[in-house]
Structure formats: structure tokens, C-alpha cells
Amino acid sequence: MILSAESLKQIDVELAKYPADQRRSAVMSALRIAQTEKGCLKPETIEYVAEYIGIAPVAAYEVATFYNMYDLKPVGKYKLTVCTNLPCALRGGVAAADYLKQRLGIGFGETTSDGKFTLVEGECMGACGDAPVMLLNNHKMCSFMTEEAIEAKLAELN
């Protein structure tokens, strides 16, 4: 068994939200649950989730490779996704990303040598009014990420 009984129980809760003929609708939640347990989505995990839900593996791969919230390779303890789309870029998103690159000594898609931070360039996160924004571990939105705010967040994570 690739996933724990607890993760399968959580996936079952998601599956119960949909009619039997629409089980594929739970794929995003199921992949999130699997990633939370495993840390990333390796091919065998994606295939297992697809089989468990009852969809073709390619359908699960399409979802896992389309959205940047899914990690197909291991990431650091803290995944920092910075929005660089136009509204954020106009309000300092690119500058925030550049500051993080310099501060952490890594580029987009890279992880620090200690395995602590992975930096990712993100698409619109729907928080343009709070720009520049950064998503922490796919779950916590951090707003108004000036250099000072970035330093405060990094200190909090250390």
C-alpha cells in the first residue's frame, strides 16, 4: 500500500462528496492528501491515486503537472511560491522574487543546500490587492512581501 490508511480515509471523505459517476472530481483533493503524506508526488503515487479513484493514470498526471501546487520532486521544508504575474509585478512581485533569490542563494525551482527552502515562481494567486504575495507551503498566503516582510518571515521560519 503506497498511502497510509489515514490518507485513504481522507480521500474517501473527498470521494463521498461526489456522485459515483463523478469520482474524478476528487482528484485534486486526493493528490493534495497524497502529497501531504509523501512530501511530493512520484509517478507511482500519482498512479496509485488514479487507480484508487478509478480514473486513468493520465488524467491524474494531467492535474499533477498542470497546477504548481503539486510537487513532482522533493522540495524543501518551506516552499515559497512568489507571484510574478503582472499585477504583482507592478507592485513589487519581481523585486520580492529577486530579493529571495539573492537572500537564499537559489533560483526558481531550486532548493537551498540545507533542504530548508525551495523557491517557486507562481501564477496569479487571486490576491492582487495584497501584492506582492507569497504562498508558503501551498497553504498560507503572505501579503505585502517587502524586503522587511520577507526578512521577518524568514526569521519566523528559522
N, C-alpha and C positions, 0 to 999 in steps of 0.2 A: 504494500500500500504506500503510495507516494505522499499522500496527505494524512494528517492525523484525524482521528475520529472527531475531535473538536472542530476542526476546519470543515470536515464533511457535514457536520451538524449545522454549521453556519451556512454552508452552501444550500443545504436542504431548506433552511428558513427562507433564503432568497428564491429558490425554486418554487416554493409554496405560494409566492406572490403572483404567479402567472398560471394561466390555463395550461394543461398538459401539452397542447399542441404549440405552445409558445415558450417552451423551456429555454430556447436560445436567448431569450431576453435577459436571462440571469447571467450571461457570460461575463459581463463587465464586473459584476459583484463577485462572481466566483473566482475570476482571475485576481482581483484585489485580495481576496481572502487567501488564495494560494501564495501570492507574493508576500503578504504579511508573514505567513508562516515560514516560507523558504528564503526570503530575502531578495530573490529575483525569480524570473520565470524562464527556466531552462526548457528546451524543447519537450523533454519527457513530462514535465509538469503541465505545460500547455496541452499536450495530447491527452494526459490523464483527465484534466478538467473537461476537455471536449467530450471525451468518452463518458465521463460521469454525467454530464448534462444531456448527452445524447445528440451531439452535433458533430459535423465533420471537423477534423482537426484544423483544416484550412480556415474554417470560419472563426475558430478561436485565435489562430495566428493572425488573421486579418485585424482583429480587435487589438491584440497584444502589440502588433507592430505599428498600428496607426496612432495610438494615443501615447503621449510622452510620460504618462503616469506609470506606465508599465516598464519595468527594467528587465531587459533580456540578458544582462550580465550583472555581476555583483556591483553594488555601489557602496559608497562609504556609509558610515553610521548616520551621517547627516547629508541628505540630498538637498541641495539648494538649487531651485529652479527659478531663474530670473527672467521676467517678461521683457522682451526687447521689441515687441510689436510697436507700431507707430505711436499710439497714444502714450505708452510708457516711455518709448524712446524720446519723445518730445518733452517728457517730464523727468528725464534723467535715468531711464532704464539702461541704456547702453553704458552710460558712465558708471552706474552701480555695478554692472556686469564686469566692466573693465577694472574697477576697483577690486572686486572679489578675485578676479584672475591674478592681479598683481599681488594682492594680500595673501592669497593661498598658494601662489606659485603654480597654478594649473590653468588649463584652458577648458573650454566647454567639452563635456564628455570625458573628463579626466578626474581621477581621484588622487587626493594627497597621499604621499608615501606612507603616512601613518594609518591610512584607511579611514580617516575620520570624516573627510568632506569630499563629496562629488558635486561638480558644478555642471548645470544643465541650462541650455538656452530654451526658454519656454515660449509657447504661443500665448495668445490672449487668455487671461485668467478671469476676465469679467470684472475687474476692479480698477478700471482706468482712472477713476476719481481719486484713488489712493496711490497712484503711481509716484515713484517706481515701486513695483511689488515683487515679492519673492515668496515662493511656496516652499515650506520646509517639510521634507519627507512626505510630500503629496497630501498633507493634511492640514497644515497650519499656514494661513496666509499672513504674511508680514508686510505691512504697509509703510509708505513713505520712507523707503530704504536709502537714506542719505548715507554718506560715509560714516557719520557718527552713529546712525541707527544700525548700520552693518557691524561696526565695532562692538556695539552693545550686545547685538545678537550673538556674535562670535564668542564674546566673553561669557555669555549665558550658557553657551553650548560646551564650553571648556570645563 
